């Protein structure tokens, strides 16, 4: 997987024209399985990896399509049919589900509902149709380029949005969910999309981080026990239904912690490490795999310069810089991960969720105060200084646009619930995590599908409410590693400082 585009189009001839063009447009690389379907006024095309999880149900007037895997509160992975709202309901409604997926439910009478994972990592963009005479009411797609291509006409291409560009220049991601293309927006975090012929398009909240003050009274051992249980349960919930998923293993703390829990749950017996055999990451990863009793495949292949340039051009034209141009090497990495298994485990986001990085992102250098200004200064390190950005956009009142974006960002940050570190936690997931880790996951998903137990809602809820003093500086991760797999804590750790040192957690024995 993972590209799709859908349109609501009453004219059957225009629907068929769309499908003929869309089935080519979604196939951004060779080797993908392309599908398309119609149901009443809806037409959808998609491209997925040959082994990607997916399911579809169709009838003359309804369609349910699930690309990826989705989990309800309890039970196994759901099927596409579970996306549909009961027929007695007046309209289709997007659902709150764990996993990594896009879910589409259409009924000619009750409209459209589009859902994604609770923290918006799977990219979903939407746009209203434009043009003289005939305009489609809605286009939804996995990239801004696809949404823009089918919401207008060849004679009226999507217009450039200087405000969207300013957000990208400031943060190397999106601000306010605005893209480079006018009218094309990313679906807000924690929201689904609903469309009805009477009510038009609405973003509907499906999930929000909520406060639970009782968590603040937990001592460290109690928090460890709670998170330990939730992480084990999440691994069992997110496990693949057929075959064994391997682990992307760097030997660092995040993937090492996942290795410990996966080994304890018997969830895999293999890992892949990307790098040269003499790299510290590869040395550490081999030690972890050996201690876990796994096979470990070290991949040293890299793309040449011409291939990286081609990847940059492809990402610029498809993603439209929504995830920046970082991680160009993902194309090569994803091919190797796909050769290991059709789905994969990783330590992605563990440092933000379990390690306290998201919560500390808005803290000053002294470590005593959190603020929106601190957070923006941190995220601006990946972009241009505000003054320079304003000068580049001087023809479009760049200084005014930059000032407005920063003010809007600070209002959104301060409007969040909870304590200062909870505000930072929430905003980090909505910005850097969603745009950059999310873009990497999406690229890898063409070859192997990511399994994301650390982003299970129950774990994120616990960490959002946990006492910051118990998780800061990755101390919770270290304690959990000692609890789940003390042998792995003694393997030297790549510290990113030209040293290999044991983790040496306090109380590394089983508790």
N, C-alpha and C positions, 0 to 999 in steps of 0.2 A: 504494500500500500504506500503512498497515502495521499492521493490527490482526488478531489471530486469537485463537481460544479453542478448546481441544479437551477432550474428556472421554473417559474409559474408562467405558463403561456397558453392562452385559450385557443389560439389558432393552430390547428393540427399541422398545417404545412410549415409554419414557423417552428413548431416543436421538432419536426423531423430535420429541418435545416440546422437547428441548434445541435441535435444529437450527432449529425454527420460531422459537424465542425468540432464539437466538444470531445468526441472520442479520440480525436487526434491531439487536441490541445492538452488533455490531462496526462498524456503519456510523455512525461518529461525526460524519460530515459528508456533505453532498450530493456527488454526482458520482463516488462510489467504485463499483468493480465488486465485487459480493459473490459469494462462492463457498461451497460446502459439499460435504462428501463423507462417506461412511461406508465402513468396511471392518471386517467382523467387529464387535468390541465397541467400536471407535473411531469417534467422530464429531468432525468439525472444521468450523468456519466461519471465514471470513476476509473482510476487505475490503481492497482495494488500489487504487492509482491506475490509471487506464485503461492507462498505458504502463509500469507497473512490471514489472521482470523477475520471472518466476515460472515454475514448471514443476510438473507433477503426474503421477504414475503410480498407477493403482489396479487392484486385482483384488478378488475376493470376500473374501479374507482378509488383504490387505496394502495398504499405502498409503505412498507417498513424496511429500511436498510440500515444495517449496523456494520460499520467498518472499524475493526479493532475489537477489544473486549470490554464489556461493561458488567458491573456487579451491583446488585441491589443490596439492601442492608444485610440480608442473610441469604444463604443458599449459593448454588453454583452460578457460573456465568449465565447471563440472560440470553435469550434469543431475540431476533429482530421483532418477533410478534409482541414481545413484552414492551416495546417502545410505544405501542398504540394506546391511547386513552380509551377506556371502555366506551362502547358505542352509544351508551345512554347519555354520555356527557355532551354538552353543547359545542365544545371545541377541543382540538388537540392541545395538549399541554406538554412542554419539555419537562424531563424528569431529572432529579438529582441522583446520579449513579457514580460509583467509583470505577476506576480503570483508566484506560487510555483509548479514546474512541471518538467517533462522531456518529450520532444516531439521528435518523430522519424518519419521521412518521407523517404520512399524508393521507387525507381523506377529502374527497372532492367536496363534500358538504360541510365538513368541520375545519378544513384548513390544514396548515402545516405546523409541525413542531420540530425544531432542531436542537439537539442536546450535545454537550461535550463533557469532558471530565471536569470535576468541580473547580479546579484551579486554572482552567483555561489553557493548559499546555498544548492540547491539540488545536492547531490554528483553524479558526472559523471566521470568515469575513462575509459581510453582506452589503448589498447596495440596491437602491431602487433603480428601476429602469429609467433611461433617459432617451430623448430624441423626439423629433417632430412626428406627429401622426400616431405612431404606435410605440408604446413603452411598456415593457414588462413590469409588473408590480414588484417583483423581488428576484434577486439573484443571490445565491449563497455559494461560497466556494472555500477551498482550503488555502488559496493564495490570493493576494490583492490583484495580481495580474489576471487570473481567471475571472474574478468578480467583475473587474473593469471591462474585460473583453466582451462579456455577454450582457452587460447592463446597458450598453449603448449601441451604436451602429458604426459601420466602417467609415461613414462620412462624418461621424461625430465621436472621435475617440475621447477617452476619459481626460478630463482637464487635470492639470498639475495643481496640487494643494500646497502653497508655501508654508502653511501652518504645520502640516504633516511633516514636511521636510525639516522645519525648525526643530520639531521634537526629536527627529532622528539625529540631527547634527548635535543636539545637546546631550543626548543620552545613549546614542548608538542603539536605540530601540524606539518604541512608540510612546508618545505622551497623549493621554486622553483618547487612546484607541484610534487616532487619526493616522491614515497612511499617506503616502505620496500622491495618491490619486483621489481627486475630489469625489466625495460621496461614498467612498469605500471605507468601511469601518471594521475594526476587529470586534468580535463579540465580547462584551464586558465579562470580566472574571465573575464566576458564580452565577452567570445568567444563561438562559436558553433563549431561543428565538421562536416567536409565535407569529403566524400570519393567518388572518381570516379575510374573506372578501368584504366584510363590513367594517372590521376594525383596523385593517391594514397590518403593518409590521410593528411588533413590540418586542423589546428585550424584557424578559421576565426573570426575576430573581429565583434561582433554584437552590442556592446554597450560600451561606454566610458564616464567617467565623463568629462564634458567640462566646460570651464570657461565662465562666463557671468559677466563682471566687473560692469554692472549697478546695480547688487544686492548690491554691497558694499556701494552704496549711500542711501540704505534704512535706515530710522530710525526705532526704535524698534516698534512703533505702526504699521507702514507700513508692517514690516516683520511679525508681529503677524497676521495681516489681511490676508496676502498672504498665510501663512502656515495654518491658520485656514480654509481658503477656500479649499486648496489642500487636507488637511486631511479629511474634510467632503466629498469631491468628491471621494477620494480614498476609504473611507469606503463604499460608495455607489457602486463603481466599483467592489470591492473585495467581496462584500456580497455573501453568498451562494444563489444558484438558487432554492433550495428546502429546506424547514424547517428553523429552527432558530439555529444559532451557538451560543454557550455559550462563556463566557469569563473566561480565567484562571486569577484569581484575587488574588493577594498577599496583596493588600492594600497599596503597595508602590506607588511611584509617577508614574512610567511607566504604570502599569496596571490601576491605578486610572485615569490617563489621558485618557486612552482608554475607561474606563467606562463612563467618562463624555461625550465623543464624541459619543459613541455607544448609550447612553441614549438619547442624543439630536437628534440623527438620528432615534431613535426607532428601532435599529438594533438587540437588544436582550433584554431578560427579566430574564436572569439567569447567575449564575457564579458558579465556583467551586474553592475552596481554599484548598490547600494541607498543612496539618499541624494539630497540636493538638489545641483544642478549646482555651486553655489558652495561646498559642503563640501570641506574639505581632502582627505578620502578620495576624493571624486569627481574632484577635480582630479588627484590622484596617479594614480588608476586610469586616467583618460583618457590620461595620459602614458605609462603602462605599455602600454596597449592599442595606442596609436599606434606605440610603439617595436617592439612585437611584430607589427604589421601586421594587427591584429584589428579587427573591429567591436566596439563597446562600447555597451551599452544601459544608460543611467542611469535609475533608477526613483525618483521622488520621492514616490510615493503612500504615504499612511499611513492606517491605520485610525482611525476616530473613537473617542471615549471609550466610547461604548456598545458598540462592537464589541470593544474591548479588555476591557471588563468581562465581556462574554459569553465571550470566550476564557479569561479567568481562571476563570470558573465551570466551563467545560467541562474545563479542565486540572485543576482541583481535584477534580472528580468522577471523572475518568477516570484521571489519573496519581496521584491521591491524594498530591500534594505530593512525589513521589519525586524530581522534578527542580526543586523549588521553583517559585515563580511568576515566575521571571525569564524574559526573552526572550518576553514576550507578543506582541511584534511579529512573531514567527516566522510566524504565520498569513499575514500580508500578504506577507512576504518569500517564503514558499514558493510562493505563487501566481505571483509574478513569475518565480521560478527555473523553475517548471514550464512557463511560456510560452516560455522560452528553449530547453529541451531536456528529454527524458525522464529523463536522468541528468546529474549535474553533478560537476565537480571543485571542490575547495576547498582552502584552506590550513588547515582545521580541524586542530588538534592539532600542527601543525608546530612551534609555539613550545615546547610541552612536550617533544616527541620530539627534534627537531633543535636547538632553541634553548636547551636546558638548563633550562627553567623547571620541569619535573617534578623534576629532580634537585636543584634548589636550594630546593625548597619547604620542606624540613625544616631549612634552615640558619638560624642566628641572624642578627641584624642586623649584627653585626660581620663575619660571613661566614667564621667559623672552625670552627664546630661544628654538627653535625646531631644532631637527636634527635626522638623521638616527641612530646615536649612542645612543641618548636618547631613541628612540623608541625600538631599539634592546635590550637595557638594561631592559626596562619594560617587553618586551615579554619574555625575558630570565628568568624572575622571576619564570615562570612556568616550567623551564627546569633546566638542569645542567649547572654550570659554564663552559665556553668554554674550559678551561684547563682540567677540569675533564672529559669532553666529549672526548677531544683528547686523553687522557690517556686510556680511556675505549676502544677506537678504534685504539690503537697503532699498532696492527697487520695489519691495512689497511691504514697506514699513517694518523692516525686520526687527528693529529695536522694540517696537510696540508688540509685535507677535511674541517675541521672546519674553518680554515682561508679563504678558497675559498668560503664557504657558506656565511660567514659574509660579505665578500667583495661583493658577488653577491647581497645579500640582500640590502646593502647600495646603490649599483648602481641602483637597481630597485626602491628604495625609492626616490632617488634624481632625477631619470628620470621622475617622475610624474609631471604633469602640476601644475601650480599655486603657491600659497603662501606656507610658511612652514606648517601652520595648515591645508591647503588643502592636502598637501602631507601626513600628518599624518592621516587625515580623510580617504583618499583613501586606505592607507595601512592597517589601522585597519579593514576595511570592508573585505579586501582580506586575512587577517590572522586570528586573534582571532575570529572575528564575523563568518567568513565562516566555520572555523574548529570546533569551540566549540558550538556556538549557532546553527550552521548548523547541527551538529551531533545530538543535542538534538531534533531539529525539525524533523529530519529524523526518529529518534526512535519513537517519539510520533505519527508520521504519520501512523504507522501500525494500530492505533486505532482511531485516529481523525485527520483530515487534517488541517494544519495551514493556516490561512488567514493572509496575510502580507501587510496591507495597508501602514504601515510606510516605507516599502521598495519599494513602488511605485516609479518609475523613476522620476516622476515630483517632489515628495517630496524630494528625495535624491539630485536631481539637485539643488533645492532651498537651501537646507541646506549645500551643498558643497560650494555654492557661498555666503552664508549669512555672514554678518560681525560677526566675532568670539566674539566680545565684547557683542553682543546682545544675544548670546546663551550660553556663558560659565557658568559653575557651575549650569546648568539646569534652568537658569532663564527664558528661553523661555518656557520650560515645565510648570513652575509655573504660568507664565502669561497666557498661553493657558488654564490651568485648571481653573483659575479665570474667564476667558472669557467664557468657554463652560459650566462649572458646578460649580459655586461658592459655592454651598452647600457642595460639596465634599471636598473643600479646608479646611473646618472647622472640618472635621473628623480627629482625631489624626492619625498621620503617623508613621509607623514603620521606625525609623531612623537607624536601625542596630547598635544602641549604647545604648541599654537598656533604651530607652526613647520612649514615645509616645507623639508626639507634633503635633499640627495643622500645616498645611502647611503655613498658613497665607501669601498668596501671596500679593504683592503690587498691589493695584487696583483690589481687588478680585471681584468687582461688574461687571455686564455685561457692555460691551463697544460697 
